[in-house]
């Protein structure tokens, strides 16, 4: 266990995946009926994997802590899903999608995995259309596309601002068909507490029924973890409040390497923090940057007047506004990648040009797009000499058709009409590119334990481009894992059912019970949220949008001390043998307190800037990320050794044989 063999097949890049599928072992349909697979997590990656594996004939058990797979955080994805179909005829291709994704990740992702992702992207759209996903269509009836940051083509398929929800309903429908056939046993309101290894192989999990509190043993021939990312280590993030790292961290402590934990994406278009008692942040889709223009006042005195309520943004003339992304990055403008847009917003706000009461917000303005669309609509409708009010009304109707639910959501939260006054946005933690290390087959360093979607590290490098998370989750679930898992399971056709009465299951269950008892035995001085918020502030202030050696070392020491205090003094009311949401939270925060320290250690070790990992000591004179390809062109894969400070670093050297590494410029 623990040897970093990526298992990338030989041969030309474009042929690797086809050759691999032709070469790997398969399980015949009759034998699939004798093999059990556990899928933990039922979002896009887990739901699509479970449905496809069951369709193939495997016996599947799914686990999610929500009351329904429809509640997975995948529903929060708004803007769209990438695919290289080139419907727009603007020069797109699988290679172009591959190159943009590699470049967007600042050359820190595995080449073969990303090319496979680009190849499979075209199949995802066909699959989802067949399921009835209501993608937007243009006037001729073809599926419509829009642009996202970091690319020069339109390749993003979307369903208004609800793309994740619609895609998840497609996967959920496919799951339901298999549930009705008896091929999927769905265990909702169950949380994975530990991974069970028998003879070095993943053979099951220990789960807790979150309603009754019962601890259960579940066995299988393989375990798939599709449990999303760990953005809630920052407390405030765009993730659902229940999103956690428990399943991945349990696997990590059993021997699965954790890769690139410091690679975390800060999304530039989120509703700003409003107060100390806020529990989560809300994302405004990046698709809004297609038509919204980002700006701050040119003069600091105007920004101060806006913050004090003495001036409205609509009172500033065009020449008094600084469209800073268009000024700095004329080639990409408002559609620069997320890390670039986020740092630029922070720089403007740090310089005193922020526009909300806290000084941490910039404007996202649709007035120009409303007028542009209004003129176009008037012309195509035969309306001549339309006055400005008519043009604005027509333009707002088009914006409403494209982004209506997003504008409605913003108005409900902020109590301002974004059609009449610019939205206020600010960067927030959104997506984690790091995750469990997996090989080309999506298998972790534990045989039989697989990771799919955001739970693994494989495709996004140091910065995920917009609309590529949905693409990876569905590619992994529908088109990659169902092939590659058969190569491993072909050795299990004579194994027979896995018993849960073995000493390994007994020991794993005891570990879970001991841990819960230890959590419940705290002296009760502080709530779970008290520790989570303190951890979040350390992470945001010292491991957030920018990092430096001094503050990372401080963060490591502070998190270690906070973790010690947590185990001694946390207050968990109630009983461990019944429904207990504070106990659920406590277990998750305990893992975050370990992950946070490893996160900071990983950031400290990587002495370069790349994508979303920005070390202040390593930047160009223009303030852009300065990579060190000679010394850091590798995946950081950490092996658990007891304490996060003792974790052992393994390196997977990244090979780029088909593209030239360049300075990542968006000017």
C-alpha positions as CSV (number, residue, x, y, z in Angstrom):
1,X,0.0,0.0,0.0
2,X,1.1,3.6,-0.6
3,X,3.1,3.3,-3.8
4,X,2.2,6.1,-6.2
5,X,1.6,4.2,-9.4
6,X,-0.7,6.4,-11.5
7,X,-1.4,3.5,-13.9
8,X,-1.5,5.8,-16.8
9,X,-1.5,3.7,-20.0
10,X,1.2,4.0,-22.6
11,X,0.6,5.4,-26.1
12,X,-0.6,8.6,-27.7
13,X,-2.6,10.9,-25.5
14,X,-5.8,10.7,-27.6
15,X,-5.6,6.8,-27.6
16,X,-4.8,6.2,-24.0
17,X,-8.4,5.8,-22.7
18,X,-9.6,3.7,-25.7
19,X,-6.6,1.4,-25.3
20,X,-7.1,1.2,-21.6
21,X,-10.7,0.1,-21.9
22,X,-9.7,-2.5,-24.4
23,X,-6.9,-3.9,-22.2
24,X,-8.4,-4.0,-18.7
25,X,-10.3,-7.0,-17.2
26,X,-14.0,-7.2,-17.2
27,X,-16.7,-8.9,-15.1
28,X,-19.3,-10.8,-17.1
29,X,-23.0,-10.1,-16.5
30,X,-23.7,-13.3,-14.6
31,X,-20.8,-12.7,-12.2
32,X,-21.8,-9.0,-11.6
33,X,-24.8,-10.3,-9.8
34,X,-22.5,-11.8,-7.1
35,X,-20.6,-8.7,-6.4
36,X,-21.5,-5.9,-3.9
37,X,-20.4,-2.3,-4.1
38,X,-20.9,0.4,-1.5
39,X,-21.3,4.0,-2.8
40,X,-20.9,6.7,-0.2
41,X,-22.4,10.0,-1.3
42,X,-25.3,10.4,-3.8
43,X,-24.6,13.7,-5.5
44,X,-23.7,13.9,-9.2
45,X,-20.6,11.6,-9.0
46,X,-22.1,9.1,-6.5
47,X,-25.6,9.1,-7.9
48,X,-24.4,8.6,-11.5
49,X,-22.0,5.9,-10.4
50,X,-24.5,4.0,-8.4
51,X,-27.1,4.1,-11.2
52,X,-24.6,3.0,-13.8
53,X,-23.1,0.2,-11.7
54,X,-26.5,-1.1,-10.8
55,X,-27.6,-0.9,-14.4
56,X,-24.6,-3.1,-15.2
57,X,-25.8,-5.7,-12.8
58,X,-23.8,-5.1,-9.6
59,X,-25.5,-5.1,-6.2
60,X,-25.2,-1.5,-4.9
61,X,-25.7,0.1,-1.5
62,X,-25.8,3.9,-1.4
63,X,-25.3,6.0,1.7
64,X,-26.1,9.7,2.2
65,X,-26.5,11.8,5.3
66,X,-29.4,13.7,3.8
67,X,-33.0,12.6,3.8
68,X,-32.9,12.1,0.0
69,X,-30.2,12.0,-2.7
70,X,-32.0,15.0,-4.2
71,X,-30.6,17.1,-1.3
72,X,-26.9,16.6,-2.3
73,X,-24.9,19.8,-2.5
74,X,-24.7,19.2,-6.3
75,X,-28.0,21.0,-6.6
76,X,-26.3,24.2,-5.7
77,X,-24.3,24.3,-8.9
78,X,-25.8,27.0,-11.0
79,X,-24.0,28.1,-14.2
80,X,-23.5,25.1,-16.4
81,X,-21.5,22.1,-17.5
82,X,-18.7,22.1,-20.1
83,X,-18.6,19.9,-23.1
84,X,-16.6,20.2,-26.3
85,X,-19.4,19.8,-28.8
86,X,-18.6,23.0,-30.7
87,X,-22.3,23.8,-31.4
88,X,-21.3,27.4,-31.7
89,X,-18.8,26.7,-34.4
90,X,-16.2,28.9,-32.6
91,X,-13.3,26.5,-32.8
92,X,-13.9,24.3,-29.9
93,X,-12.6,20.7,-29.7
94,X,-11.8,18.0,-27.1
95,X,-8.1,19.1,-27.4
96,X,-9.1,22.8,-26.8
97,X,-11.1,21.8,-23.7
98,X,-8.2,19.6,-22.5
99,X,-5.7,22.5,-23.0
100,X,-8.0,25.1,-21.3
101,X,-8.5,22.8,-18.3
102,X,-4.8,22.1,-17.9
103,X,-3.9,25.8,-18.3
104,X,-6.8,26.8,-15.9
105,X,-5.3,24.4,-13.3
106,X,-2.0,26.2,-13.8
107,X,-0.3,23.0,-15.1
108,X,-0.8,21.1,-11.9
109,X,-3.2,18.3,-13.0
110,X,-2.5,14.9,-14.5
111,X,-2.5,15.2,-18.3
112,X,-4.0,11.8,-19.2
113,X,-7.0,12.2,-16.8
114,X,-7.8,15.6,-18.1
115,X,-7.7,14.5,-21.7
116,X,-10.1,11.6,-20.9
117,X,-12.4,14.1,-19.2
118,X,-12.5,16.2,-22.4
119,X,-13.2,13.1,-24.5
120,X,-16.1,12.0,-22.3
121,X,-17.6,15.5,-22.0
122,X,-19.5,15.1,-25.3
123,X,-21.1,11.8,-24.1
124,X,-22.3,13.5,-20.9
125,X,-24.6,15.9,-22.7
126,X,-26.2,13.1,-24.8
127,X,-26.7,11.1,-21.7
128,X,-28.4,13.9,-19.8
129,X,-30.6,15.0,-22.8
130,X,-31.8,11.4,-23.0
131,X,-32.7,11.6,-19.3
132,X,-34.8,14.7,-20.0
133,X,-32.5,17.3,-18.5
134,X,-34.0,20.6,-19.8
135,X,-31.0,22.3,-21.1
136,X,-31.5,25.8,-22.6
137,X,-32.0,25.9,-26.3
138,X,-31.4,28.6,-28.9
139,X,-33.9,29.8,-31.5
140,X,-33.1,27.0,-34.0
141,X,-33.8,24.3,-31.4
142,X,-30.2,23.3,-30.7
143,X,-28.8,23.3,-27.2
144,X,-27.5,26.7,-26.3
145,X,-24.1,27.5,-24.9
146,X,-22.6,30.3,-22.9
147,X,-19.0,31.3,-21.9
148,X,-17.3,30.9,-18.6
149,X,-14.1,32.3,-17.2
150,X,-10.7,31.2,-18.6
151,X,-11.8,30.2,-22.1
152,X,-12.3,31.9,-25.4
153,X,-15.2,29.8,-26.7
154,X,-18.8,29.1,-25.7
155,X,-18.9,25.5,-24.4
156,X,-21.1,25.7,-21.3
157,X,-24.5,23.9,-21.4
158,X,-26.9,25.2,-18.9
159,X,-30.5,25.1,-17.5
160,X,-31.1,28.7,-16.5
161,X,-29.3,29.0,-13.1
162,X,-30.3,25.5,-11.9
163,X,-28.0,23.3,-13.9
164,X,-26.8,21.2,-11.0
165,X,-30.3,20.6,-9.7
166,X,-31.5,19.4,-13.1
167,X,-28.5,17.2,-13.7
168,X,-29.0,15.7,-10.2
169,X,-32.6,15.0,-10.9
170,X,-31.5,13.1,-14.0
171,X,-29.1,11.0,-12.0
172,X,-31.6,10.5,-9.2
173,X,-34.2,9.3,-11.8
174,X,-31.7,6.7,-13.0
175,X,-31.0,5.7,-9.4
176,X,-34.7,5.3,-8.7
177,X,-35.1,3.0,-11.6
178,X,-32.5,0.7,-10.0
179,X,-34.0,1.1,-6.6
180,X,-37.3,-0.2,-7.9
181,X,-35.5,-3.1,-9.6
182,X,-33.9,-4.0,-6.3
183,X,-30.4,-3.4,-7.6
184,X,-29.8,-0.4,-5.3
185,X,-30.5,-0.4,-1.6
186,X,-30.7,3.3,-0.6
187,X,-29.6,4.1,2.9
188,X,-30.6,7.7,3.5
189,X,-29.9,9.5,6.8
190,X,-26.8,7.3,7.3
191,X,-23.3,8.7,7.8
192,X,-20.1,6.7,7.1
193,X,-18.0,6.7,10.3
194,X,-15.1,4.5,9.2
195,X,-13.7,2.4,6.4
196,X,-13.1,-1.3,7.1
197,X,-10.0,-3.1,5.6
198,X,-9.8,-6.8,5.4
199,X,-6.4,-8.2,4.3
200,X,-5.4,-4.7,3.2
201,X,-8.5,-4.3,0.9
202,X,-11.5,-2.0,1.4
203,X,-14.3,-4.4,2.3
204,X,-17.0,-2.3,3.9
205,X,-17.9,0.6,6.1
206,X,-19.2,1.4,9.6
207,X,-22.2,3.7,9.4
208,X,-24.4,5.5,11.9
209,X,-28.2,5.7,11.4
210,X,-28.6,9.4,12.1
211,X,-32.2,9.0,13.2
212,X,-31.9,6.1,15.7
213,X,-28.2,6.5,16.5
214,X,-27.6,2.8,15.7
215,X,-24.1,1.8,14.6
216,X,-24.1,-0.6,11.7
217,X,-21.7,-2.8,9.7
218,X,-22.0,-3.0,5.9
219,X,-19.7,-5.1,3.7
220,X,-18.9,-5.0,0.0
221,X,-16.3,-6.1,-2.4
222,X,-15.4,-2.5,-3.1
223,X,-16.2,1.0,-1.7
224,X,-16.7,4.1,-3.7
225,X,-16.3,7.5,-1.9
226,X,-18.2,10.3,-3.7
227,X,-18.7,12.6,-0.8
228,X,-17.7,16.0,-2.2
229,X,-15.2,18.5,-1.0
230,X,-13.9,20.0,2.3
231,X,-14.6,23.7,1.8
232,X,-16.4,23.9,5.2
233,X,-13.0,23.7,6.9
234,X,-13.3,27.5,6.4
235,X,-16.7,27.5,8.3
236,X,-18.1,30.2,5.9
237,X,-18.2,28.8,2.4
238,X,-20.7,28.3,-0.4
239,X,-21.0,24.7,0.5
240,X,-24.1,23.3,2.2
241,X,-23.7,23.4,6.0
242,X,-23.6,19.6,6.3
243,X,-20.8,19.2,3.7
244,X,-17.9,17.6,5.4
245,X,-14.6,15.6,5.0
246,X,-15.4,12.7,7.3
247,X,-15.6,9.8,4.7
248,X,-12.4,10.9,2.9
249,X,-10.6,11.6,6.2
250,X,-11.6,8.1,7.6
251,X,-10.1,6.6,4.4
252,X,-7.0,8.8,4.8
253,X,-6.5,7.6,8.3
254,X,-6.8,4.0,7.0
255,X,-4.1,4.5,4.4
256,X,-5.5,6.5,1.5
257,X,-3.2,9.4,0.6
258,X,-4.6,12.9,0.7
259,X,-3.4,14.9,-2.3
260,X,-2.9,18.7,-2.7
261,X,-5.1,19.6,0.3
262,X,-4.1,23.3,0.0
263,X,-5.5,23.6,-3.5
264,X,-8.8,25.4,-2.7
265,X,-10.8,27.6,-5.1
266,X,-12.0,31.0,-4.0
267,X,-15.1,31.9,-6.1
268,X,-15.2,35.6,-7.1
269,X,-19.0,36.1,-7.4
270,X,-20.6,35.4,-4.0
271,X,-22.9,37.5,-1.9
272,X,-20.6,39.3,0.7
273,X,-20.5,38.4,4.4
274,X,-23.2,40.4,6.2
275,X,-22.4,39.7,9.9
276,X,-20.8,37.7,12.6
277,X,-23.7,35.3,13.0
278,X,-23.9,34.2,9.4
279,X,-23.6,30.4,8.9
280,X,-22.9,30.1,5.2
281,X,-22.4,32.1,2.0
282,X,-24.4,32.1,-1.2
283,X,-22.9,31.7,-4.6
284,X,-23.9,33.9,-7.5
285,X,-23.2,31.9,-10.7
286,X,-20.1,32.7,-12.7
287,X,-22.4,32.7,-15.7
288,X,-23.4,36.2,-14.6
289,X,-20.0,37.4,-15.7
290,X,-21.0,36.8,-19.3
291,X,-23.2,39.8,-19.1
292,X,-22.3,41.5,-15.9
293,X,-19.4,44.0,-15.7
294,X,-17.4,44.2,-12.6
295,X,-16.3,47.6,-11.3
296,X,-15.5,49.8,-8.3
297,X,-15.4,53.6,-8.1
298,X,-12.3,55.2,-9.6
299,X,-12.0,57.6,-6.7
300,X,-11.6,56.5,-3.2
301,X,-13.9,59.3,-1.9
302,X,-16.7,58.0,-4.0
303,X,-16.2,54.5,-2.5
304,X,-16.3,56.0,1.0
305,X,-19.5,57.9,0.1
306,X,-21.2,54.7,-1.1
307,X,-20.2,52.8,2.0
308,X,-21.6,55.6,4.1
309,X,-24.9,55.6,2.2
310,X,-24.4,59.1,0.8
311,X,-24.0,58.0,-2.8
312,X,-25.7,55.4,-5.0
313,X,-23.8,53.4,-7.6
314,X,-26.3,54.4,-10.3
315,X,-25.2,58.1,-9.7
316,X,-21.7,57.4,-10.9
317,X,-21.1,58.2,-14.6
318,X,-19.3,55.7,-16.8
319,X,-16.0,57.6,-16.7
320,X,-16.1,57.5,-12.9
321,X,-16.1,53.7,-12.8
322,X,-13.1,51.4,-12.8
323,X,-13.8,48.2,-14.8
324,X,-10.6,46.8,-13.4
325,X,-10.8,43.3,-15.0
326,X,-11.4,44.8,-18.4
327,X,-8.5,47.3,-17.7
328,X,-6.0,44.7,-16.5
329,X,-7.0,41.7,-18.7
330,X,-8.3,43.1,-22.0
331,X,-8.3,39.7,-23.8
332,X,-10.5,37.9,-21.3
333,X,-12.0,40.9,-19.4
334,X,-14.6,39.9,-16.9
335,X,-14.2,36.2,-17.9
336,X,-10.7,35.7,-16.4
337,X,-10.4,32.5,-14.3
338,X,-11.7,32.5,-10.8
339,X,-8.4,32.8,-8.9
340,X,-7.4,35.9,-11.0
341,X,-10.8,37.6,-10.6
342,X,-10.8,36.8,-6.8
343,X,-7.4,38.2,-6.1
344,X,-8.2,41.3,-8.2
345,X,-11.3,42.0,-6.2
346,X,-9.4,41.6,-2.9
347,X,-6.7,43.9,-4.1
348,X,-9.2,46.7,-5.0
349,X,-11.0,46.3,-1.6
350,X,-7.8,46.2,0.3
351,X,-6.8,49.4,-1.4
352,X,-10.0,51.1,-0.1
353,X,-12.3,50.9,-3.0
354,X,-14.8,48.3,-1.6
355,X,-18.4,49.3,-1.8
356,X,-20.4,47.7,1.1
357,X,-20.4,48.7,4.7
358,X,-17.5,46.3,5.5
359,X,-15.5,47.5,2.5
360,X,-15.4,44.0,1.2
361,X,-17.5,44.0,-2.0
362,X,-17.4,45.1,-5.6
363,X,-20.2,45.7,-8.1
364,X,-21.5,43.3,-10.8
365,X,-23.5,45.5,-13.1
366,X,-26.0,44.4,-15.7
367,X,-27.1,47.9,-17.0
368,X,-25.1,47.7,-20.2
369,X,-26.3,44.2,-21.0
370,X,-29.9,45.2,-20.4
371,X,-29.6,48.1,-22.8
372,X,-27.8,46.0,-25.4
373,X,-30.3,43.2,-25.3
374,X,-33.1,45.7,-25.3
375,X,-31.9,47.3,-28.5
376,X,-31.5,43.8,-30.1
377,X,-34.9,42.7,-29.1
378,X,-36.5,46.0,-30.4
379,X,-34.8,45.5,-33.8
380,X,-35.8,41.9,-34.1
381,X,-39.4,42.7,-33.0
382,X,-39.8,45.5,-35.5
383,X,-40.0,48.2,-32.9
384,X,-38.6,51.4,-34.3
385,X,-37.6,54.5,-32.3
386,X,-38.2,52.8,-28.9
387,X,-37.6,55.0,-25.9
388,X,-35.1,54.1,-23.2
389,X,-37.8,52.8,-20.8
390,X,-39.0,50.4,-23.5
391,X,-35.5,49.2,-24.3
392,X,-34.8,48.6,-20.6
393,X,-38.0,46.7,-20.2
394,X,-37.2,44.5,-23.2
395,X,-33.6,44.0,-22.0
396,X,-34.8,43.0,-18.5
397,X,-37.1,40.4,-20.0
398,X,-34.1,38.7,-21.8
399,X,-31.9,38.9,-18.7
400,X,-34.8,37.4,-16.7
401,X,-35.1,34.5,-19.1
402,X,-31.3,33.8,-18.8
403,X,-30.7,34.4,-15.1
404,X,-34.1,35.0,-13.5
405,X,-33.8,32.6,-10.6
406,X,-30.4,34.0,-9.7
407,X,-31.7,37.6,-9.6
408,X,-34.6,36.5,-7.6
409,X,-32.4,34.7,-5.1
410,X,-30.1,37.7,-4.8
411,X,-33.1,40.0,-4.1
412,X,-34.5,37.7,-1.4
413,X,-31.1,37.6,0.4
414,X,-29.9,41.2,0.0
415,X,-33.3,43.0,-0.4
416,X,-32.1,45.0,-3.4
417,X,-33.4,44.7,-7.0
418,X,-30.4,43.7,-9.2
419,X,-32.2,44.8,-12.3
420,X,-32.2,48.4,-11.0
421,X,-29.0,48.6,-8.9
422,X,-25.7,46.6,-9.4
423,X,-25.2,43.4,-7.4
424,X,-22.6,43.4,-4.7
425,X,-20.2,40.4,-4.8
426,X,-17.0,39.3,-3.0
427,X,-14.9,36.2,-3.2
428,X,-15.6,33.2,-1.0
429,X,-14.4,29.6,-0.6
430,X,-16.2,27.4,-3.1
431,X,-14.6,24.2,-4.3
432,X,-11.6,22.1,-3.2
433,X,-9.4,20.8,-6.0
434,X,-7.4,18.7,-3.5
435,X,-8.8,15.3,-2.3
436,X,-7.9,11.7,-2.0
437,X,-5.1,10.7,-4.4
438,X,-6.4,8.3,-7.1
439,X,-4.7,6.6,-10.0
440,X,-6.0,6.5,-13.6
441,X,-8.7,4.0,-12.5
442,X,-9.9,6.3,-9.7
443,X,-8.6,3.9,-7.1
444,X,-6.9,5.3,-4.0
445,X,-3.8,3.9,-2.4
446,X,-6.1,1.4,-0.6
447,X,-7.0,-1.5,-2.9
448,X,-10.8,-1.6,-3.5
449,X,-11.4,2.0,-2.3
450,X,-12.3,4.4,-5.1
451,X,-12.9,8.1,-5.0
452,X,-15.0,10.0,-7.6
453,X,-16.0,13.6,-8.2
454,X,-14.8,16.4,-5.9
455,X,-13.7,13.8,-3.3
456,X,-10.6,13.0,-5.5
457,X,-7.9,15.3,-6.7
458,X,-7.4,14.2,-10.2
459,X,-8.6,16.7,-12.9
460,X,-8.5,20.3,-11.8
461,X,-4.9,21.1,-10.8
462,X,-4.6,24.2,-8.8
463,X,-7.7,26.0,-10.0
464,X,-10.9,24.5,-11.3
465,X,-12.4,26.4,-14.2
466,X,-16.1,27.2,-14.1
467,X,-18.5,24.5,-15.2
468,X,-16.0,21.7,-14.9
469,X,-17.0,20.2,-11.6
470,X,-20.3,18.9,-13.0
471,X,-18.4,17.6,-16.0
472,X,-15.9,15.7,-13.8
473,X,-18.5,14.3,-11.4
474,X,-20.7,12.9,-14.3
475,X,-17.7,11.7,-16.3
476,X,-16.4,9.8,-13.3
477,X,-19.8,8.3,-12.4
478,X,-21.3,7.5,-15.8
479,X,-18.3,6.8,-18.0
480,X,-15.0,6.1,-16.1
481,X,-15.6,4.3,-12.8
482,X,-18.0,1.7,-14.3
483,X,-15.2,0.6,-16.6
484,X,-12.2,0.8,-14.3
485,X,-13.8,-0.8,-11.2
486,X,-14.3,-4.0,-13.2
487,X,-10.6,-4.5,-13.6
488,X,-10.3,-4.8,-9.8
489,X,-13.5,-6.7,-9.2
490,X,-12.6,-9.4,-11.8
491,X,-10.5,-11.0,-9.1
492,X,-13.5,-11.2,-6.7
493,X,-15.9,-13.3,-8.8
494,X,-15.2,-16.4,-6.5
495,X,-14.9,-14.5,-3.3
496,X,-18.5,-14.8,-2.2
497,X,-20.3,-12.5,0.3
498,X,-18.0,-10.5,2.7
499,X,-18.9,-11.3,6.3
500,X,-19.3,-8.5,8.8
501,X,-18.5,-10.8,11.7
502,X,-14.8,-10.7,11.1
503,X,-12.3,-9.2,13.7
504,X,-11.6,-6.3,11.3
505,X,-15.3,-5.2,11.4
506,X,-15.3,-5.7,15.2
507,X,-12.2,-3.5,15.6
508,X,-13.5,-0.8,13.3
509,X,-16.8,-0.6,15.1
510,X,-15.0,-0.4,18.5
511,X,-12.9,2.5,17.1
512,X,-16.1,4.3,16.1
513,X,-17.7,3.8,19.5
514,X,-14.6,4.8,21.4
515,X,-14.3,8.0,19.3
516,X,-17.9,8.9,20.0
517,X,-17.5,8.3,23.7
518,X,-14.4,10.5,23.8
519,X,-16.4,13.3,22.0
520,X,-19.2,13.0,24.5
521,X,-16.8,13.2,27.5
522,X,-15.7,16.8,26.9
523,X,-16.0,19.1,29.8
524,X,-18.6,21.2,28.0
525,X,-17.1,24.7,28.1
526,X,-17.8,25.6,24.4
527,X,-20.2,24.6,21.6
528,X,-19.1,22.8,18.5
529,X,-19.8,25.9,16.4
530,X,-17.5,27.9,18.7
531,X,-14.5,25.7,17.6
532,X,-15.7,25.6,13.9
533,X,-15.9,29.4,13.7
534,X,-12.5,29.8,15.3
535,X,-10.9,27.3,12.9
536,X,-12.6,29.1,10.0
537,X,-11.1,32.4,10.9
538,X,-7.7,31.0,11.2
539,X,-8.1,29.3,7.8
540,X,-9.5,32.4,6.0
541,X,-7.0,34.8,7.5
542,X,-3.9,32.7,7.2
543,X,-4.7,30.1,4.5
544,X,-7.2,31.9,2.4
545,X,-6.8,33.9,-0.8
546,X,-3.2,34.5,-0.1
547,X,-0.7,32.8,2.2
548,X,2.8,33.5,3.5
549,X,5.4,31.5,5.5
550,X,5.0,33.4,8.7
551,X,1.2,33.1,8.9
552,X,1.1,29.5,7.7
553,X,3.4,28.5,10.6
554,X,1.2,30.4,13.0
555,X,-1.9,28.7,11.6
556,X,-0.3,25.2,12.1
557,X,0.4,26.0,15.8
558,X,-2.9,27.7,16.4
559,X,-4.9,24.8,14.8
560,X,-3.0,22.2,16.8
561,X,-3.7,24.1,20.0
562,X,-7.4,24.6,19.1
563,X,-7.7,20.9,18.4
564,X,-6.3,20.0,21.8
565,X,-8.8,22.4,23.5
566,X,-11.7,21.0,21.4
567,X,-11.2,17.4,22.6
568,X,-10.9,18.5,26.2
569,X,-13.7,21.1,26.4
570,X,-16.3,20.6,23.6
571,X,-19.9,20.6,24.8
572,X,-22.2,17.9,23.2
573,X,-25.6,17.6,24.8
574,X,-27.9,14.6,24.4
575,X,-27.1,10.9,23.9
576,X,-24.9,9.1,21.4
577,X,-27.5,6.3,21.0
578,X,-30.2,8.6,19.5
579,X,-30.6,11.4,17.0
580,X,-28.0,13.9,18.0
581,X,-27.1,16.6,15.5
582,X,-24.5,18.2,17.7
583,X,-22.7,14.9,17.9
584,X,-22.8,14.7,14.0
585,X,-21.3,18.2,13.8
586,X,-18.7,17.4,16.4
587,X,-17.4,14.4,14.5
588,X,-17.1,16.5,11.3
589,X,-15.4,19.4,13.1
590,X,-12.9,17.0,14.7
591,X,-11.9,16.0,11.2
592,X,-11.7,19.5,10.0
593,X,-9.3,20.4,12.9
594,X,-6.9,17.7,11.6
595,X,-7.4,18.5,7.9
596,X,-6.9,22.2,8.5
597,X,-3.4,21.6,9.9
598,X,-2.5,19.3,7.0
599,X,-3.9,22.0,4.6
600,X,-1.5,24.6,6.1
601,X,1.4,22.2,6.1
602,X,0.8,21.5,2.4
603,X,0.6,25.2,1.6
604,X,3.8,25.8,3.6
605,X,5.7,23.0,1.7
606,X,4.7,24.3,-1.7
607,X,7.0,27.2,-2.1
608,X,5.5,28.6,-5.3
609,X,2.3,30.2,-6.4
610,X,0.0,28.4,-8.8
611,X,-3.7,28.9,-9.5
612,X,-5.7,29.1,-6.3
613,X,-2.5,28.6,-4.2
614,X,-1.1,32.1,-3.9
615,X,2.1,32.5,-1.8
616,X,2.8,36.2,-1.3
617,X,6.6,35.5,-1.5
618,X,6.2,34.1,-5.0
619,X,4.5,36.5,-7.4
620,X,5.3,38.4,-10.6
621,X,5.8,42.2,-10.5
622,X,2.2,42.5,-11.7
623,X,1.0,40.5,-8.8
624,X,0.3,37.3,-10.7
625,X,1.1,33.7,-9.5
626,X,4.7,32.7,-10.1
627,X,5.1,29.0,-10.6
628,X,8.2,27.0,-10.0
629,X,8.0,24.2,-12.6
630,X,11.5,23.0,-11.8
631,X,10.9,22.1,-8.2
632,X,7.1,21.8,-7.8
633,X,5.7,20.2,-10.9
634,X,4.2,17.4,-8.8
635,X,1.2,16.2,-6.9
636,X,1.6,16.4,-3.1
637,X,0.3,13.1,-1.7
638,X,0.3,12.9,2.1
639,X,0.4,9.7,4.1
640,X,-1.2,9.6,7.5
641,X,1.3,9.1,10.3
642,X,-0.7,9.9,13.5
643,X,-0.6,13.7,13.8
644,X,-1.0,16.0,10.8
645,X,2.5,17.5,11.6
646,X,4.0,14.0,11.1
647,X,2.3,13.3,7.8
648,X,4.7,12.0,5.2
649,X,5.0,13.6,1.8
650,X,5.0,11.5,-1.4
651,X,5.3,13.1,-4.8
652,X,3.7,12.1,-8.1
653,X,5.8,13.9,-10.8
654,X,3.6,15.4,-13.5
655,X,4.6,14.8,-17.1
656,X,3.5,17.1,-19.9
657,X,4.3,15.4,-23.2
658,X,1.6,17.0,-25.3
659,X,1.6,20.6,-24.2
660,X,4.1,23.3,-23.6
661,X,4.2,24.8,-20.1
662,X,3.8,28.6,-20.4
663,X,3.3,31.5,-18.1
664,X,-0.5,31.5,-17.5
665,X,-1.4,34.9,-19.0
666,X,-5.0,36.1,-19.6
667,X,-4.0,39.5,-21.0
